[in-house]
């Protein structure tokens, strides 16, 4: 069952790529379509898994809070440590920690096209530092992105919802699998 949903998830990500294959040439800088800022510094002691709203760290959800910072899905780029350059699409109504950069798109309709594009860019190459790799806002300010004006961008809220629905099902099935395996092994 898990494999079925993982296959669907892979197909959905491939669909993102196919939908946005018609990217124009990389004519713009990332800063032309988005503001970039660091996520919020959070005390680890305030994070739980008992609250409603997810908090994203450099590799995904690291806990929950009773409040959120962003009502819409955001693109987060891991900016510290070995995971620097990882791209995460956050759920609506979430918070992003200071281990990630947050892209505040000037046009939210570009969320999926830009996410799809950035998943295929080697952002790790923008990391500096050897002992503790990091990506800074300055590192990304000249990143070239396609001219998304050449494609038709409809409101894709339904596609984002499907993406997170399938992702949630995979997480639940993996949790069940882990619990069952721990009982028997």
FIDRENVO-733388 format. One record per residue: residue number from 1; residue in one letter; x, y, z of N, C-alpha, C, O in turn. Coordinates in nm, 4 decimals. Layout:
 lumke tormar     n_xx     n_yy     n_zz    ca_xx    ca_yy    ca_zz     c_xx     c_yy     c_zz     o_xx     o_yy     o_zz
   NUM      a        X        Y        Z        X        Y        Z        X        Y        Z        X        Y        Z
...
//
This chain:
 lumke tormar     n_xx     n_yy     n_zz    ca_xx    ca_yy    ca_zz     c_xx     c_yy     c_zz     o_xx     o_yy     o_zz
     1      x   0.0819  -0.1190   0.0000   0.0000   0.0000   0.0000   0.0871   0.1267   0.0000   0.0583   0.2241  -0.0695
     2      x   0.1956   0.1219   0.0810   0.2851   0.2374   0.0859   0.3453   0.2618  -0.0518   0.3524   0.3756  -0.0981
     3      x   0.3880   0.1556  -0.1160   0.4498   0.1677  -0.2478   0.3531   0.2301  -0.3477   0.3937   0.3071  -0.4347
     4      x   0.2248   0.1964  -0.3348   0.1236   0.2515  -0.4247   0.1174   0.4041  -0.4103   0.1185   0.4768  -0.5096
     5      x   0.1109   0.4513  -0.2853   0.1041   0.5958  -0.2631   0.2348   0.6650  -0.2978   0.2338   0.7785  -0.3453
     6      x   0.3480   0.5981  -0.2746   0.4756   0.6562  -0.3135   0.4836   0.6699  -0.4649   0.5372   0.7682  -0.5162
     7      x   0.4304   0.5715  -0.5361   0.4280   0.5786  -0.6828   0.3386   0.6938  -0.7288   0.3730   0.7662  -0.8223
     8      x   0.2251   0.7103  -0.6635   0.1349   0.8218  -0.6969   0.2049   0.9546  -0.6701   0.1967   1.0474  -0.7505
     9      x   0.2744   0.9627  -0.5554   0.3467   1.0832  -0.5172   0.4534   1.1162  -0.6214   0.4685   1.2317  -0.6611
    10      x   0.5276   1.0138  -0.6656   0.6301   1.0335  -0.7689   0.5664   1.0836  -0.8987   0.6194   1.1728  -0.9650
    11      x   0.4525   1.0252  -0.9333   0.3832   1.0673  -1.0553   0.3347   1.2110  -1.0437   0.3374   1.2856  -1.1416
    12      x   0.2905   1.2501  -0.9251   0.2450   1.3874  -0.9037   0.3612   1.4849  -0.9196   0.3459   1.5899  -0.9820
    13      x   0.4770   1.4509  -0.8637   0.5940   1.5371  -0.8814   0.6356   1.5418  -1.0281   0.6780   1.6462  -1.0775
    14      x   0.6236   1.4288  -1.0976   0.6530   1.4283  -1.2413   0.5525   1.5149  -1.3166   0.5879   1.5824  -1.4132
    15      x   0.4275   1.5125  -1.2719   0.3246   1.5968  -1.3332   0.3604   1.7439  -1.3175   0.3437   1.8219  -1.4112
    16      x   0.4098   1.7829  -1.1990   0.4552   1.9208  -1.1806   0.5570   1.9551  -1.2881   0.5480   2.0593  -1.3531
    17      x   0.6534   1.8666  -1.3060   0.7600   1.8923  -1.4023   0.7043   1.9030  -1.5439   0.7414   1.9935  -1.6186
    18      x   0.6158   1.8114  -1.5807   0.5577   1.8126  -1.7156   0.4745   1.9391  -1.7378   0.4810   2.0009  -1.8440
    19      x   0.3964   1.9765  -1.6363   0.3131   2.0970  -1.6485   0.3972   2.2204  -1.6756   0.3554   2.3115  -1.7471
    20      x   0.5161   2.2221  -1.6175   0.5976   2.3420  -1.6258   0.7214   2.3233  -1.7128   0.8196   2.3959  -1.6972
    21      x   0.7174   2.2262  -1.8049   0.8292   2.2042  -1.8965   0.8500   2.3220  -1.9901   0.9584   2.3401  -2.0454
    22      x   0.7472   2.4008  -2.0071   0.7545   2.5096  -2.1027   0.8162   2.6347  -2.0415   0.7847   2.7465  -2.0823
    23      x   0.9044   2.6155  -1.9430   0.9730   2.7294  -1.8850   1.0412   2.8071  -1.9963   1.0944   2.7496  -2.0912
    24      x   1.0386   2.9369  -1.9826   1.1157   3.0182  -2.0745   1.2618   3.0113  -2.0331   1.2957   2.9449  -1.9351
    25      x   1.3472   3.0784  -2.1061   1.4890   3.0783  -2.0687   1.5076   3.1460  -1.9325   1.4238   3.2250  -1.8890
    26      x   1.6177   3.1139  -1.8670   1.6461   3.1723  -1.7361   1.6904   3.3168  -1.7550   1.8085   3.3462  -1.7730
    27      x   1.5925   3.4053  -1.7503   1.6168   3.5469  -1.7778   1.6119   3.6329  -1.6532   1.6662   3.7434  -1.6512
    28      x   1.5473   3.5830  -1.5495   1.5250   3.6643  -1.4308   1.6083   3.6125  -1.3149   1.6522   3.4975  -1.3134
    29      x   1.6284   3.6999  -1.2190   1.6903   3.6595  -1.0940   1.5788   3.6169  -0.9992   1.4656   3.6639  -1.0094
    30      x   1.6122   3.5282  -0.9081   1.5154   3.4842  -0.8084   1.4547   3.6041  -0.7357   1.3353   3.6050  -0.7060
    31      x   1.5367   3.7047  -0.7072   1.4883   3.8237  -0.6365   1.3873   3.9043  -0.7177   1.3182   3.9897  -0.6621
    32      x   1.3774   3.8785  -0.8496   1.2776   3.9466  -0.9321   1.1373   3.8919  -0.9078   1.0383   3.9603  -0.9336
    33      x   1.1288   3.7665  -0.8573   0.9965   3.7064  -0.8385   0.9643   3.6740  -0.6927   0.8517   3.6365  -0.6600
    34      x   1.0656   3.6891  -0.6041   1.0431   3.6521  -0.4641   1.1341   3.7299  -0.3705   1.2480   3.7629  -0.4036
    35      x   1.0806   3.7579  -0.2534   1.1641   3.8066  -0.1452   1.2200   3.6843  -0.0736   1.1545   3.5802  -0.0679
    36      x   1.3395   3.6963  -0.0197   1.4019   3.5846   0.0516   1.4319   3.6309   0.1928   1.4899   3.7375   0.2133
    37      x   1.3920   3.5497   0.2906   1.4259   3.5826   0.4287   1.4547   3.4538   0.5049   1.4204   3.3442   0.4605
    38      x   1.5174   3.4696   0.6186   1.5448   3.3539   0.7031   1.4196   3.3176   0.7802   1.3378   3.4036   0.8126
    39      x   1.4057   3.1889   0.8093   1.2940   3.1438   0.8917   1.3070   3.1975   1.0333   1.3992   3.2724   1.0657
    40      x   1.2141   3.1579   1.1148   1.2025   3.2080   1.2511   1.2890   3.1268   1.3476   1.2896   3.0037   1.3439
    41      x   1.3617   3.1978   1.4338   1.4362   3.1299   1.5394   1.3381   3.0779   1.6438   1.2562   3.1539   1.6955
    42      x   1.3459   2.9510   1.6744   1.2503   2.8890   1.7673   1.3255   2.8164   1.8784   1.4335   2.7612   1.8570
    43      x   1.2666   2.8177   1.9961   1.3216   2.7386   2.1059   1.2730   2.5958   2.0899   1.1530   2.5712   2.0774
    44      x   1.3660   2.5025   2.0902   1.3315   2.3609   2.0730   1.2334   2.3143   2.1805   1.1512   2.2262   2.1553
    45      x   1.2414   2.3720   2.2985   1.1538   2.3293   2.4076   1.0066   2.3635   2.3820   0.9178   2.3051   2.4442
    46      x   0.9807   2.4570   2.2916   0.8417   2.4947   2.2619   0.7781   2.4065   2.1550   0.6571   2.4124   2.1333
    47      x   0.8594   2.3250   2.0883   0.8073   2.2374   1.9845   0.7521   2.1094   2.0461   0.8128   2.0504   2.1355
    48      x   0.6361   2.0677   1.9966   0.5770   1.9406   2.0376   0.5248   1.8735   1.9112   0.5438   1.9244   1.8007
    49      x   0.4609   1.7624   1.9276   0.3878   1.7014   1.8163   0.2405   1.6915   1.8535   0.1655   1.6134   1.7951
    50      x   0.2000   1.7724   1.9525   0.0625   1.7700   2.0017  -0.0207   1.8869   1.9516  -0.1414   1.8912   1.9756
    51      x   0.0405   1.9802   1.8835  -0.0310   2.0990   1.8377  -0.0763   2.0806   1.6930  -0.0517   1.9772   1.6309
    52      x  -0.1429   2.1831   1.6413  -0.2083   2.1719   1.5112  -0.1202   2.2079   1.3911  -0.1357   2.1494   1.2839
    53      x  -0.0279   2.3037   1.4078   0.0398   2.3601   1.2917   0.1856   2.3131   1.2823   0.2605   2.3237   1.3795
    54      x   0.2259   2.2611   1.1656   0.3615   2.2070   1.1511   0.4689   2.3159   1.1491   0.4468   2.4285   1.1047
    55      x   0.5851   2.2771   1.1991   0.7043   2.3612   1.1935   0.8061   2.2864   1.1087   0.8352   2.1694   1.1336
    56      x   0.8594   2.3544   1.0090   0.9560   2.2944   0.9173   1.0977   2.3349   0.9548   1.1271   2.4523   0.9773
    57      x   1.1843   2.2351   0.9609   1.3272   2.2574   0.9775   1.3939   2.2358   0.8436   1.3305   2.2505   0.7391
    58      x   1.5201   2.2015   0.8459   1.5941   2.1904   0.7199   1.5577   2.0674   0.6373   1.5850   2.0639   0.5173
    59      x   1.4965   1.9662   0.6996   1.4629   1.8444   0.6253   1.3156   1.8080   0.6306   1.2785   1.6967   0.5934
    60      x   1.2332   1.8969   0.6746   1.0908   1.8663   0.6836   1.0348   1.9055   0.8192   1.0892   1.9927   0.8869
    61      x   0.9277   1.8419   0.8578   0.8576   1.8783   0.9816   0.9386   1.8327   1.1028   0.9785   1.7167   1.1131
    62      x   0.9622   1.9282   1.1952   1.0398   1.8995   1.3164   0.9546   1.9089   1.4424   1.0033   1.8824   1.5523
    63      x   0.8289   1.9460   1.4275   0.7397   1.9585   1.5426   0.6163   2.0374   1.5031   0.5911   2.0627   1.3852
    64      x   0.5393   2.0760   1.6054   0.4180   2.1535   1.5815   0.4068   2.2656   1.6850   0.4680   2.2606   1.7917
    65      x   0.3276   2.3657   1.6505   0.2984   2.4777   1.7393   0.1489   2.5056   1.7358   0.0776   2.4537   1.6499
    66      x   0.1022   2.5866   1.8280  -0.0401   2.6229   1.8307  -0.0700   2.7418   1.7400  -0.1864   2.7757   1.7187
    67      x   0.0341   2.8056   1.6863   0.0175   2.9181   1.5936   0.1022   2.8925   1.4693   0.1837   2.8003   1.4664
    68      x   0.0821   2.9743   1.3676   0.1608   2.9602   1.2451   0.2011   3.0977   1.1941   0.1417   3.1991   1.2306
    69      x   0.3031   3.0992   1.1094   0.3515   3.2245   1.0510   0.3026   3.2471   0.9087   0.2867   3.3615   0.8661
    70      x   0.2786   3.1388   0.8346   0.2436   3.1516   0.6936   0.1106   3.0817   0.6649   0.0948   2.9634   0.6950
    71      x   0.0165   3.1535   0.6077  -0.1136   3.0934   0.5773  -0.1089   3.0132   0.4465  -0.1867   2.9194   0.4289
    72      x  -0.0191   3.0493   0.3554  -0.0064   2.9801   0.2268   0.1145   2.8865   0.2286   0.2047   2.9023   0.3108
    73      x   0.1157   2.7897   0.1381   0.2343   2.7050   0.1200   0.3510   2.7937   0.0789   0.3344   2.8890   0.0029
    74      x   0.4672   2.7615   0.1294   0.5889   2.8352   0.0965   0.6948   2.7377   0.0484   0.6898   2.6183   0.0781
    75      x   0.7891   2.7896  -0.0251   0.9062   2.7124  -0.0636   1.0148   2.7472   0.0376   1.0486   2.8639   0.0571
    76      x   1.0686   2.6434   0.1014   1.1763   2.6625   0.1981   1.3018   2.5949   0.1438   1.2955   2.4849   0.0890
    77      x   1.4151   2.6617   0.1597   1.5439   2.6087   0.1151   1.6312   2.5919   0.2388   1.6606   2.6891   0.3084
    78      x   1.6726   2.4687   0.2660   1.7607   2.4429   0.3804   1.8878   2.5233   0.3622   1.9473   2.5237   0.2544
    79      x   1.9295   2.5918   0.4690   2.0436   2.6818   0.4518   2.1590   2.6553   0.5476   2.2588   2.7274   0.5444
    80      x   2.1477   2.5532   0.6330   2.2566   2.5245   0.7267   2.2840   2.3745   0.7340   2.1919   2.2929   0.7335
    81      x   2.4112   2.3403   0.7406   2.4491   2.2013   0.7597   2.4516   2.1209   0.6313   2.4448   2.1743   0.5206
    82      x   2.4617   1.9900   0.6506   2.4749   1.8977   0.5381   2.3550   1.9006   0.4446   2.3678   1.8650   0.3275
    83      x   2.2394   1.9421   0.4935   2.1193   1.9438   0.4098   2.1026   2.0757   0.3335   1.9998   2.0965   0.2690
    84      x   2.2003   2.1631   0.3399   2.1912   2.2914   0.2686   2.1568   2.2675   0.1221   2.2219   2.1887   0.0535
    85      x   2.0543   2.3364   0.0759   2.0121   2.3234  -0.0631   1.8900   2.2369  -0.0826   1.8330   2.2354  -0.1917
    86      x   1.8474   2.1634   0.0216   1.7243   2.0846   0.0099   1.6053   2.1784  -0.0071   1.5998   2.2853   0.0537
    87      x   1.5106   2.1371  -0.0904   1.3912   2.2169  -0.1177   1.2719   2.1485  -0.0537   1.2532   2.0277  -0.0682
    88      x   1.1906   2.2269   0.0179   1.0702   2.1736   0.0817   0.9527   2.2628   0.0444   0.9641   2.3854   0.0483
    89      x   0.8412   2.2030   0.0086   0.7161   2.2749  -0.0109   0.6370   2.2560   0.1172   0.5998   2.1437   0.1513
    90      x   0.6111   2.3644   0.1881   0.5441   2.3541   0.3174   0.3935   2.3470   0.3021   0.3372   2.3910   0.2019
    91      x   0.3303   2.2912   0.4023   0.1854   2.2897   0.4065   0.1355   2.4305   0.4370   0.2069   2.5092   0.4991
    92      x   0.0134   2.4630   0.3939  -0.0440   2.5913   0.4364  -0.0546   2.5932   0.5894  -0.0621   2.4881   0.6531
    93      x  -0.0552   2.7114   0.6462  -0.0630   2.7316   0.7910   0.0508   2.6587   0.8617   0.0294   2.5605   0.9329
    94      x   0.1707   2.7085   0.8406   0.2889   2.6469   0.9000   0.3901   2.7548   0.9387   0.3720   2.8732   0.9102
    95      x   0.4960   2.7104   1.0039   0.6075   2.7958   1.0440   0.7343   2.7320   0.9892   0.7413   2.6101   0.9738
    96      x   0.8342   2.8142   0.9597   0.9611   2.7656   0.9064   1.0720   2.8142   0.9990   1.0792   2.9325   1.0321
    97      x   1.1589   2.7212   1.0406   1.2659   2.7552   1.1352   1.3799   2.8301   1.0663   1.3851   2.8413   0.9438
    98      x   1.4696   2.8802   1.1485   1.5822   2.9583   1.0974   1.6858   2.8740   1.0238   1.7833   2.9287   0.9724
    99      x   1.6674   2.7437   1.0177   1.7575   2.6578   0.9395   1.7215   2.6579   0.7913   1.7822   2.5861   0.7118
   100      x   1.6231   2.7382   0.7552   1.5792   2.7439   0.6153   1.5571   2.8873   0.5718   1.5272   2.9755   0.6524
   101      x   1.5725   2.9081   0.4419   1.5345   3.0344   0.3794   1.3915   3.0205   0.3306   1.3517   2.9141   0.2833
   102      x   1.3150   3.1267   0.3418   1.1749   3.1273   0.2996   1.1622   3.2156   0.1764   1.2088   3.3296   0.1751
   103      x   1.0981   3.1614   0.0721   1.0723   3.2401  -0.0483   0.9319   3.2970  -0.0396   0.8339   3.2225  -0.0358
   104      x   0.9227   3.4286  -0.0364   0.7937   3.4968  -0.0370   0.7679   3.5454  -0.1785   0.8126   3.6530  -0.2183
   105      x   0.6952   3.4640  -0.2536   0.6711   3.4942  -0.3946   0.5807   3.6158  -0.4095   0.4846   3.6332  -0.3345
   106      x   0.6127   3.6984  -0.5060   0.5294   3.8151  -0.5333   0.3982   3.7739  -0.5976   0.3000   3.8478  -0.5905
   107      x   0.3951   3.6569  -0.6603   0.2743   3.5999  -0.7197   0.2661   3.4543  -0.6736   0.3430   3.3702  -0.7201
   108      x   0.1730   3.4242  -0.5824   0.1626   3.2891  -0.5259   0.1333   3.1826  -0.6307   0.1552   3.0642  -0.6051
   109      x   0.0846   3.2213  -0.7471   0.0592   3.1234  -0.8529   0.1881   3.0615  -0.9048   0.1845   2.9602  -0.9747
   110      x   0.3017   3.1211  -0.8714   0.4305   3.0676  -0.9158   0.4862   2.9622  -0.8207   0.5939   2.9079  -0.8455
   111      x   0.4149   2.9324  -0.7127   0.4668   2.8389  -0.6128   0.5028   2.7044  -0.6742   0.6166   2.6595  -0.6596
   112      x   0.4103   2.6393  -0.7419   0.4407   2.5075  -0.7999   0.5415   2.5133  -0.9139   0.6312   2.4290  -0.9183
   113      x   0.5314   2.6080  -1.0059   0.6341   2.6121  -1.1108   0.7748   2.6340  -1.0542   0.8702   2.5694  -1.0974
   114      x   0.7871   2.7260  -0.9568   0.9191   2.7521  -0.9011   0.9678   2.6336  -0.8188   1.0854   2.5979  -0.8255
   115      x   0.8795   2.5726  -0.7417   0.9162   2.4538  -0.6642   0.9664   2.3447  -0.7587   1.0706   2.2839  -0.7341
   116      x   0.8928   2.3203  -0.8658   0.9317   2.2187  -0.9634   1.0676   2.2509  -1.0246   1.1512   2.1620  -1.0407
   117      x   1.0895   2.3761  -1.0582   1.2168   2.4170  -1.1164   1.3317   2.3989  -1.0162   1.4355   2.3418  -1.0497
   118      x   1.3122   2.4479  -0.8936   1.4191   2.4422  -0.7934   1.4547   2.2998  -0.7531   1.5683   2.2734  -0.7139
   119      x   1.3588   2.2072  -0.7622   1.3880   2.0672  -0.7315   1.4906   2.0107  -0.8304   1.5584   1.9124  -0.8003
   120      x   1.5016   2.0715  -0.9457   1.5919   2.0221  -1.0492   1.7220   2.1018  -1.0589   1.8075   2.0725  -1.1424
   121      x   1.7361   2.2029  -0.9728   1.8576   2.2842  -0.9698   1.9456   2.2340  -0.8560   1.8955   2.1995  -0.7490
   122      x   2.0744   2.2299  -0.8786   2.1671   2.1870  -0.7738   2.1983   2.3051  -0.6817   2.2989   2.3738  -0.6994
   123      x   2.1112   2.3278  -0.5837   2.1324   2.4401  -0.4934   2.2463   2.4146  -0.3950   2.2969   2.5084  -0.3334
   124      x   2.2870   2.2884  -0.3795   2.4008   2.2588  -0.2925   2.5258   2.3320  -0.3424   2.6150   2.3641  -0.2638
   125      x   2.5316   2.3578  -0.4714   2.6487   2.4265  -0.5267   2.6566   2.5722  -0.4808   2.7601   2.6363  -0.4989
   126      x   2.5504   2.6251  -0.4224   2.5496   2.7615  -0.3712   2.5952   2.7685  -0.2254   2.6071   2.8771  -0.1687
   127      x   2.6206   2.6524  -0.1653   2.6645   2.6479  -0.0257   2.8107   2.6897  -0.0148   2.8928   2.6585  -0.1011
   128      x   2.8408   2.7604   0.0926   2.9776   2.7991   0.1231   3.0132   2.7440   0.2602   2.9253   2.7060   0.3375
   129      x   3.1417   2.7399   0.2898   3.1868   2.6884   0.4183   3.2120   2.5389   0.4094   3.1386   2.4663   0.3423
   130      x   3.3156   2.4939   0.4772   3.3480   2.3517   0.4702   3.3058   2.2775   0.5964   3.2453   2.1707   0.5870
   131      x   3.3359   2.3311   0.7130   3.2988   2.2621   0.8370   3.1478   2.2661   0.8578   3.0877   2.1671   0.8996
   132      x   3.0878   2.3791   0.8290   2.9429   2.3962   0.8446   2.8899   2.4625   0.7175   2.8827   2.5852   0.7107
   133      x   2.8528   2.3832   0.6170   2.8016   2.4434   0.4934   2.6789   2.5299   0.5202   2.5975   2.4999   0.6076
   134      x   2.6677   2.6362   0.4440   2.5496   2.7211   0.4559   2.5195   2.7899   0.3239   2.6078   2.8127   0.2413
   135      x   2.3931   2.8219   0.3068   2.3495   2.9008   0.1923   2.2910   3.0287   0.2495   2.2043   3.0247   0.3368
   136      x   2.3384   3.1411   0.2004   2.2890   3.2699   0.2492   2.2001   3.3350   0.1432   2.1961   3.2925   0.0277
   137      x   2.1306   3.4369   0.1853   2.0477   3.5135   0.0914   2.1374   3.5696  -0.0185   2.1005   3.5697  -0.1360
   138      x   2.2541   3.6167   0.0202   2.3482   3.6723  -0.0769   2.3901   3.5672  -0.1802   2.4089   3.5990  -0.2976
   139      x   2.4047   3.4403  -0.1353   2.4422   3.3338  -0.2287   2.3371   3.3154  -0.3375   2.3707   3.2839  -0.4517
   140      x   2.2113   3.3348  -0.3031   2.1019   3.3061  -0.3971   2.0520   3.4278  -0.4738   1.9699   3.4139  -0.5645
   141      x   2.0996   3.5454  -0.4395   2.0404   3.6646  -0.4999   2.0582   3.6724  -0.6515   1.9813   3.7402  -0.7196
   142      x   2.1584   3.6039  -0.7042   2.1799   3.6081  -0.8493   2.1349   3.4802  -0.9201   2.1572   3.4647  -1.0401
   143      x   2.0711   3.3880  -0.8456   2.0214   3.2647  -0.9058   1.9233   3.2989  -1.0173   1.8253   3.3702  -0.9960
   144      x   1.9511   3.2474  -1.1350   1.8644   3.2726  -1.2505   1.7489   3.1737  -1.2495   1.7676   3.0550  -1.2229
   145      x   1.6296   3.2237  -1.2786   1.5097   3.1409  -1.2869   1.4427   3.1659  -1.4213   1.4645   3.2695  -1.4841
   146      x   1.3610   3.0706  -1.4648   1.2940   3.0868  -1.5948   1.1978   3.2050  -1.5949   1.1574   3.2562  -1.4905
   147      x   1.1641   3.2448  -1.7129   1.0603   3.3451  -1.7316   0.9273   3.2706  -1.7331   0.8856   3.2182  -1.8365
   148      x   0.8622   3.2664  -1.6195   0.7374   3.1916  -1.6071   0.6229   3.2556  -1.6833   0.5151   3.1969  -1.6936
   149      x   0.6442   3.3744  -1.7367   0.5379   3.4428  -1.8104   0.5032   3.3711  -1.9401   0.3986   3.3975  -1.9994
   150      x   0.5896   3.2811  -1.9845   0.5650   3.2114  -2.1107   0.4720   3.0906  -2.0956   0.4342   3.0288  -2.1951
   151      x   0.4352   3.0569  -1.9721   0.3435   2.9456  -1.9506   0.2151   2.9966  -1.8876   0.2132   3.1001  -1.8210
   152      x   0.1101   2.9230  -1.9097  -0.0182   2.9588  -1.8494  -0.0205   2.9024  -1.7080  -0.0083   2.7815  -1.6883
   153      x  -0.0361   2.9895  -1.6111  -0.0375   2.9472  -1.4717  -0.1773   2.9703  -1.4165  -0.2203   3.0839  -1.3962
   154      x  -0.2469   2.8598  -1.3927  -0.3781   2.8690  -1.3309  -0.3634   2.8548  -1.1807  -0.2557   2.8232  -1.1301
   155      x  -0.4715   2.8784  -1.1111  -0.4716   2.8589  -0.9672  -0.4582   2.7097  -0.9405  -0.5479   2.6325  -0.9745
   156      x  -0.3497   2.6689  -0.8812  -0.3206   2.5266  -0.8602  -0.3370   2.4858  -0.7151  -0.2710   2.3922  -0.6700
   157      x  -0.4241   2.5542  -0.6405  -0.4460   2.5170  -0.5003  -0.4880   2.3715  -0.4887  -0.4461   2.3024  -0.3959
   158      x  -0.5694   2.3243  -0.5807  -0.6158   2.1853  -0.5747  -0.4997   2.0883  -0.5902  -0.4996   1.9816  -0.5289
   159      x  -0.4004   2.1243  -0.6720  -0.2861   2.0374  -0.6928  -0.1982   2.0328  -0.5678  -0.1460   1.9272  -0.5320
   160      x  -0.1823   2.1463  -0.5022  -0.1070   2.1508  -0.3770  -0.1790   2.0665  -0.2713  -0.1144   1.9937  -0.1958
   161      x  -0.3118   2.0757  -0.2655  -0.3884   1.9957  -0.1683  -0.3695   1.8466  -0.1936  -0.3508   1.7699  -0.0992
   162      x  -0.3743   1.8048  -0.3201  -0.3536   1.6644  -0.3542  -0.2131   1.6192  -0.3154  -0.1943   1.5093  -0.2631
   163      x  -0.1171   1.7031  -0.3409   0.0223   1.6741  -0.3069   0.0335   1.6431  -0.1572   0.0938   1.5429  -0.1187
   164      x  -0.0241   1.7286  -0.0740  -0.0140   1.7080   0.0705  -0.1033   1.5952   0.1203  -0.0707   1.5301   0.2196
   165      x  -0.2146   1.5713   0.0535  -0.3007   1.4598   0.0906  -0.2271   1.3267   0.0704  -0.2292   1.2403   0.1581
   166      x  -0.1635   1.3113  -0.0430  -0.0886   1.1883  -0.0704   0.0317   1.1779   0.0224   0.0615   1.0701   0.0736
   167      x   0.1006   1.2888   0.0440   0.2151   1.2883   0.1350   0.1721   1.2471   0.2762   0.2431   1.1730   0.3441
   168      x   0.0572   1.2949   0.3193   0.0039   1.2606   0.4518  -0.0290   1.1112   0.4609  -0.0016   1.0476   0.5626
   169      x  -0.0868   1.0566   0.3562  -0.1183   0.9132   0.3553   0.0087   0.8290   0.3629   0.0120   0.7275   0.4324
   170      x   0.1120   0.8703   0.2924   0.2393   0.7982   0.2976   0.2965   0.8034   0.4393   0.3439   0.7021   0.4908
   171      x   0.2924   0.9202   0.5021   0.3437   0.9340   0.6396   0.2673   0.8437   0.7358   0.3279   0.7763   0.8191
   172      x   0.1356   0.8422   0.7246   0.0540   0.7582   0.8139   0.0851   0.6103   0.7932   0.0994   0.5353   0.8898
   173      x   0.0955   0.5688   0.6682   0.1265   0.4283   0.6397   0.2665   0.3911   0.6887   0.2869   0.2807   0.7392
   174      x   0.3617   0.4811   0.6744   0.4966   0.4535   0.7248   0.4978   0.4430   0.8772   0.5707   0.3612   0.9335
   175      x   0.4169   0.5260   0.9440   0.4062   0.5183   1.0905   0.3471   0.3842   1.1334   0.3956   0.3213   1.2274
   176      x   0.2430   0.3414   1.0644   0.1808   0.2115   1.0952   0.2817   0.0998   1.0725   0.2936   0.0086   1.1543
   177      x   0.3548   0.1071   0.9606   0.4560   0.0069   0.9287   0.5615   0.0015   1.0387   0.5991  -0.1072   1.0826
   178      x   0.6095   0.1172   1.0836   0.7117   0.1216   1.1884   0.6608   0.0610   1.3189   0.7330  -0.0134   1.3854
   179      x   0.5379   0.0923   1.3553   0.4808   0.0371   1.4787   0.4660  -0.1139   1.4708   0.4962  -0.1855   1.5662
   180      x   0.4195  -0.1612   1.3565   0.4042  -0.3059   1.3406   0.5395  -0.3761   1.3415   0.5542  -0.4812   1.4039
   181      x   0.6370  -0.3198   1.2737   0.7694  -0.3810   1.2709   0.8337  -0.3827   1.4099   0.9026  -0.4782   1.4458
   182      x   0.8109  -0.2778   1.4867   0.8701  -0.2736   1.6220   0.8071  -0.3775   1.7137   0.8728  -0.4244   1.8066
   183      x   0.6828  -0.4144   1.6903   0.6169  -0.5161   1.7725   0.6680  -0.6559   1.7406   0.6706  -0.7427   1.8279
   184      x   0.7086  -0.6778   1.6165   0.7454  -0.8110   1.5737   0.8971  -0.8347   1.5667   0.9417  -0.9488   1.5556
   185      x   0.9747  -0.7282   1.5731   1.1206  -0.7460   1.5621   1.1920  -0.6779   1.6758   1.3148  -0.6823   1.6831
//
